[in-house]
Amino acid sequence: MEQRQHHHFHKELIIAIGLASVAGMTIVATVLYACILCRHSRRAHDSKNIRSSSDTARVALVPMLNKFNSMKTNKKGLVAMMEYNTLETATGKFNESNLLGAGGFGCVYKASFEGGLVAAIKRFGHRGQECEKEFENELDLLGSIRHLNIVSLLGFCIHEENRFIVYELMENGSLEAQLHGPSHGSALSWHIRMKIALDTARGLEYLHEHCNPPVIHRDLKSSNILLDSDFNAKISDFGLAVTSGNHSKGSLKLSGTLGYVAPEYLLDGKLTEKSDVYAFGVVLLELLLGRRPVEKTAQSQCQSIVTWAMPQLTDRSKLPNIIDPMIKNTMDLKHLYQVAAVAVLCVQPEPSYRPLITDVLHSLIPLVPMELGGTLRISPESPCATRKQSPC
């Protein structure tokens, strides 16, 4: 009898141990699963935090879009087609007081939507097929491009013969307006200028190296580089952009802006990514010298910044004397010589002598302070330590 009880007890003990093991494994599995979920959630949260500002603008637009039944998703992707009445209300019927700028393409207006979203609306001019082509081109490209240094597309509108594109608003306007407007570049310190150059190079590198097929902007210039409230630079205006390999010599109408157009494209119609590199070099010279890409001489003739500056850029004794007075004597001369050397390479007449934009990018990173997106460390005692009101 005692032996039977002992056997029964032994059996119950084995069952109890088995159940305890199963329970323990279940608890461990539950904890592991919870950890995996937590890690996945954290990664998702981190990925949201590092998305481009375009996401923020799009999210801000969602509540407003949901209010209007007329809003719908376009076949081009996550691009909202907006009602004309909505744009008209947001701009005060395109009132002149909301006009941000004008050019050959048309006009850009500031738009204030319900919910507090502020954006920019480009209203294309009435130029028939040419206008339609630029509108479609910009919509197609920007609808598929998302990068921190490329302006974000929020929506579009087609109303009768009018064409509109809605972008994120860039509070500090264009680089051209900052350099050549009433302030004459006074808000742009040396380090801010280098940051703008670096941001622009990053945007171009994305177009050239990470888009498939690669994109050639074809109209890079200071007026198409926009600055947000923190002077982050973004490339805009893709109306003339083309995909690499999707064109042949002579198949494209010669387009671009005088002073920025690469000589091989101007003279021979040859267009490559190196054409954008040339235009970038001209923008870099604008940042260094504070001069326009083309200026009139005393004889009422035009002279390009490249022709005027090239002999002096390579002479270290002359270079400091031609720098924009707003930033003169505010930078490390070694850094100035480096940037000038990059600019000289970018504007070489022979395309094969120009660097890839990736090489330009890596040359600029060490010249930009860490807090502005580069790798340069600045000691607090340095007279050129980066501060909001720093002259450097």
C-alpha positions in Angstrom: 0.0 0.0 0.0 2.8 2.4 1.0 4.7 1.5 -2.2 1.6 2.3 -4.3 1.2 5.7 -2.6 4.8 6.4 -3.2 4.4 5.5 -6.8 1.3 7.7 -7.1 3.2 10.6 -5.4 6.1 10.1 -7.8 3.8 10.3 -10.8 2.1 13.5 -9.5 5.5 15.0 -8.9 6.5 14.3 -12.5 3.3 15.8 -13.8 3.8 18.9 -11.6 7.3 19.3 -12.8 6.1 18.9 -16.4 3.4 21.5 -15.9 5.8 23.9 -14.2 8.2 23.5 -17.1 5.5 24.2 -19.7 4.4 27.3 -17.6 8.0 28.5 -17.4 8.6 28.1 -21.1 5.3 29.9 -21.7 6.4 32.8 -19.5 9.8 33.0 -21.2 8.2 32.9 -24.6 5.8 35.6 -23.6 8.6 37.8 -22.3 10.7 37.2 -25.4 7.7 38.1 -27.6 7.0 41.2 -25.6 10.7 42.2 -26.0 10.5 41.6 -29.7 7.4 43.7 -29.9 8.9 46.4 -27.8 12.1 46.5 -30.0 10.0 46.5 -33.2 7.9 49.3 -31.8 11.1 51.2 -30.8 12.6 50.7 -34.3 9.4 51.9 -35.9 9.4 54.9 -33.7 13.0 55.7 -34.4 12.5 55.3 -38.2 9.6 57.8 -37.9 11.9 60.2 -36.1 14.5 60.1 -38.9 12.1 60.5 -41.8 12.5 63.6 -43.8 10.6 66.8 -43.1 8.3 65.9 -46.0 6.6 63.4 -43.8 5.9 66.1 -41.2 4.4 68.3 -43.9 2.3 65.5 -45.3 1.1 64.5 -41.8 0.1 68.1 -41.1 -1.8 68.1 -44.4 -3.8 64.9 -43.6 -6.5 66.5 -41.3 -7.0 69.2 -43.8 -7.3 66.8 -46.7 -9.9 64.7 -44.8 -12.1 67.7 -44.4 -12.6 68.0 -48.1 -14.4 65.4 -50.1 -12.8 66.8 -53.2 -9.4 65.5 -52.1 -8.2 62.3 -53.5 -5.0 60.3 -54.1 -3.5 60.8 -57.5 -2.3 57.8 -59.5 1.3 59.3 -59.3 1.5 58.1 -55.7 1.0 59.9 -52.4 0.1 63.2 -54.0 -3.2 64.8 -53.2 -5.3 66.3 -55.9 -6.7 69.4 -54.4 -9.8 71.5 -55.3 -9.1 74.9 -56.8 -11.5 76.6 -54.3 -9.3 75.3 -51.5 -6.2 76.9 -53.0 -8.1 80.1 -53.7 -9.2 80.4 -50.1 -5.8 79.6 -48.7 -4.1 82.4 -50.8 -6.9 85.0 -50.4 -7.8 84.5 -54.1 -4.1 84.7 -55.0 -3.8 88.1 -53.5 -0.6 90.0 -54.2 0.1 90.3 -50.5 0.8 86.5 -50.6 3.1 86.6 -53.6 6.4 85.1 -52.7 8.1 85.3 -56.1 7.7 85.2 -59.8 9.7 83.9 -62.8 9.4 82.5 -66.3 7.5 79.5 -64.9 4.8 81.7 -63.3 4.2 82.8 -59.7 4.6 81.3 -56.2 2.1 82.2 -53.4 2.0 81.7 -49.7 -1.0 79.6 -48.7 -2.6 79.3 -45.2 -4.8 76.2 -45.0 -7.3 75.4 -42.2 -5.7 73.6 -39.4 -2.6 75.9 -39.4 -0.7 74.3 -42.3 1.2 76.9 -44.3 2.5 76.0 -47.7 3.8 77.4 -51.0 1.7 77.2 -54.2 3.4 77.5 -57.6 0.9 78.7 -60.2 2.2 77.8 -63.7 2.0 80.5 -66.4 -0.1 80.1 -69.6 2.5 78.7 -72.0 0.6 75.9 -73.7 2.3 72.6 -74.2 5.6 73.8 -72.7 3.9 74.7 -69.4 2.0 71.4 -69.4 5.2 69.4 -70.0 7.0 71.1 -67.1 4.1 70.7 -64.8 3.8 67.0 -65.6 7.6 66.5 -65.3 7.8 68.1 -62.0 4.8 66.2 -60.7 6.2 62.9 -61.9 9.6 63.4 -60.4 8.8 65.1 -57.1 6.0 62.6 -56.5 8.5 59.8 -56.3 11.4 61.6 -54.6 11.7 62.0 -50.9 14.9 63.4 -49.4 15.8 65.9 -46.7 17.5 68.2 -49.2 14.9 68.1 -51.9 11.7 70.2 -51.5 8.6 68.2 -50.6 5.6 68.0 -52.9 2.3 68.1 -50.9 -0.3 68.3 -53.7 -1.5 69.6 -57.1 -4.5 71.1 -58.8 -5.7 71.3 -62.3 -8.4 74.0 -62.9 -9.4 74.7 -66.5 -6.1 75.8 -68.1 -4.4 76.5 -64.8 -1.9 74.2 -63.2 -0.8 74.4 -59.6 1.7 72.5 -57.4 1.7 72.7 -53.6 5.0 72.5 -51.8 6.3 72.8 -48.2 7.0 76.4 -47.4 10.6 77.4 -47.1 10.6 80.4 -44.7 13.9 81.9 -45.6 13.2 82.0 -49.4 15.8 81.3 -52.0 19.6 81.4 -51.8 19.5 84.0 -54.6 17.3 86.3 -52.5 19.5 85.9 -49.5 22.7 86.6 -51.4 21.7 89.2 -53.9 18.6 90.7 -52.2 18.4 93.7 -49.8 20.3 91.9 -47.0 23.3 91.1 -49.4 24.1 87.8 -47.6 24.4 89.4 -44.1 22.3 86.5 -42.6 24.7 83.9 -44.1 27.8 83.3 -42.1 30.7 81.3 -43.4 29.6 78.1 -41.7 26.0 78.6 -42.8 27.2 79.0 -46.4 29.2 75.8 -46.2 26.2 74.0 -44.7 24.1 75.3 -47.7 26.7 74.0 -50.1 26.8 70.6 -48.3 23.0 70.3 -48.2 22.8 71.0 -51.9 25.5 68.5 -52.7 23.6 65.9 -50.6 20.5 66.6 -52.6 22.4 66.3 -55.9 24.1 63.1 -54.8 20.7 61.6 -54.1 19.5 62.5 -57.6 22.7 61.2 -59.3 23.5 58.2 -57.3 20.4 56.9 -55.5 17.6 57.5 -58.0 17.0 54.8 -60.6 17.4 55.9 -63.3 19.6 58.9 -62.2 18.1 62.3 -62.4 19.8 65.3 -64.0 18.3 68.5 -62.6 19.4 70.7 -65.6 18.5 74.0 -63.9 20.4 74.1 -60.6 20.9 77.7 -59.6 20.7 79.8 -56.4 17.1 80.7 -57.1 16.2 77.0 -57.1 17.9 76.4 -53.7 15.4 77.1 -51.0 16.1 77.7 -47.3 13.9 76.8 -44.4 13.8 78.6 -41.0 17.0 76.9 -39.9 18.8 77.5 -43.3 18.5 73.9 -44.3 18.8 73.9 -48.1 16.6 72.1 -50.5 16.7 71.8 -54.2 13.5 72.8 -56.0 12.0 73.3 -59.5 12.2 70.0 -61.4 10.4 71.2 -64.5 13.4 70.8 -66.7 14.9 67.7 -65.1 15.5 64.6 -67.1 16.4 61.0 -66.3 19.9 59.9 -67.3 19.9 57.7 -70.4 16.4 58.8 -71.3 17.6 61.3 -73.9 20.0 61.5 -76.8 22.3 64.3 -77.9 20.3 67.0 -79.6 16.9 65.4 -78.6 16.4 68.0 -75.8 15.6 71.7 -76.3 18.5 73.7 -74.9 17.3 74.9 -71.5 18.8 76.3 -68.3 20.0 79.7 -67.0 22.8 81.8 -68.4 25.8 81.6 -66.2 25.0 78.1 -64.9 24.8 76.1 -68.1 27.9 73.9 -68.7 29.9 74.8 -71.8 29.6 71.3 -73.4 25.8 71.5 -73.1 25.6 75.0 -74.4 27.9 74.4 -77.3 27.3 70.8 -78.2 24.1 69.7 -76.5 25.9 67.1 -74.4 24.1 66.6 -71.1 25.3 64.4 -68.2 25.4 64.5 -64.4 28.6 66.5 -64.8 26.4 69.4 -66.2 24.8 69.6 -62.7 28.3 69.6 -61.1 29.3 72.6 -63.2 26.1 74.5 -62.0 26.9 73.5 -58.5 30.4 75.0 -58.9 28.9 78.3 -60.0 26.6 78.3 -56.9 29.7 77.6 -54.7 31.4 80.6 -56.3 28.3 82.7 -55.5 28.5 81.6 -51.8 32.2 82.5 -51.7 32.3 85.7 -53.6 28.8 87.1 -53.2 28.6 87.9 -56.9 25.9 87.0 -59.4 26.7 84.3 -62.0 26.7 86.9 -64.7 27.4 90.6 -64.2 27.7 93.6 -66.5 31.1 95.2 -67.0 31.9 98.9 -67.4 31.6 98.4 -71.2 28.0 97.2 -70.8 29.1 93.7 -71.6 28.4 90.5 -69.6 31.1 88.6 -67.8 30.5 85.3 -66.1 31.6 84.7 -62.5 33.7 81.8 -63.7 35.7 83.9 -66.3 36.2 86.7 -63.8 37.2 84.6 -60.8 39.2 81.7 -62.2 42.6 83.5 -62.4 42.3 84.7 -58.8 40.9 81.5 -57.3 44.1 79.7 -58.0 46.3 82.5 -56.5 46.4 82.2 -52.7 47.6 85.8 -52.4 44.6 87.2 -54.3 41.8 84.8 -53.2 41.2 86.4 -49.7 40.7 89.8 -51.4 37.8 88.7 -53.7 35.8 87.0 -51.0 32.3 88.4 -50.2 32.9 91.3 -47.7 30.1 89.9 -45.5 32.3 86.9 -44.6 35.8 88.3 -45.2 38.3 87.3 -42.5 35.8 85.1 -40.7 37.0 81.7 -41.8 40.1 79.5 -41.5 42.2 80.3 -44.6 43.0 76.6 -45.1 39.3 75.9 -45.4 38.8 78.8 -47.8 41.6 77.4 -50.1 39.9 73.9 -50.0 36.5 75.2 -51.0 38.0 77.4 -53.7 39.8 74.3 -55.1 36.6 72.3 -55.1 34.8 75.2 -57.0 37.7 75.3 -59.5 37.4 71.6 -60.2 33.6 71.8 -60.6 33.7 74.5 -63.2 36.4 72.9 -65.4 35.5 73.3 -69.1 36.2 69.6 -69.8 33.5 67.5 -68.1 35.8 64.5 -67.4 38.0 66.8 -65.3 35.1 67.6 -63.0 34.6 65.5 -59.9 31.5 63.4 -59.1 29.1 65.1 -56.8 29.9 62.3 -54.2 33.5 63.4 -54.2 32.4 67.0 -53.7 30.2 66.0 -50.9 33.0 64.2 -49.0 35.3 67.2 -49.5 32.7 69.5 -47.9 31.7 67.4 -44.9 34.9 68.2 -42.8 34.4 71.9 -43.3 30.9 72.0 -41.8 30.5 72.1 -38.0 29.0 68.9 -36.4 25.9 70.8 -35.2 25.2 71.8 -38.8 25.6 68.4 -40.3 29.3 68.1 -40.9 32.2 66.6 -38.9 34.1 69.8 -38.0 34.7 70.2 -34.2 34.9 73.8 -33.0 36.2 74.7 -29.6 34.0 77.1 -27.5 36.9 79.5 -27.4 37.2 79.8 -31.2 36.1 83.2 -32.5 34.3 81.3 -35.3 32.3 79.0 -32.9 28.9 78.5 -34.4 26.2 80.5 -32.7 22.9 81.7 -34.0 24.3 85.3 -34.3 27.8 84.2 -35.1 29.5 86.4 -37.8 31.4 83.3 -38.9 
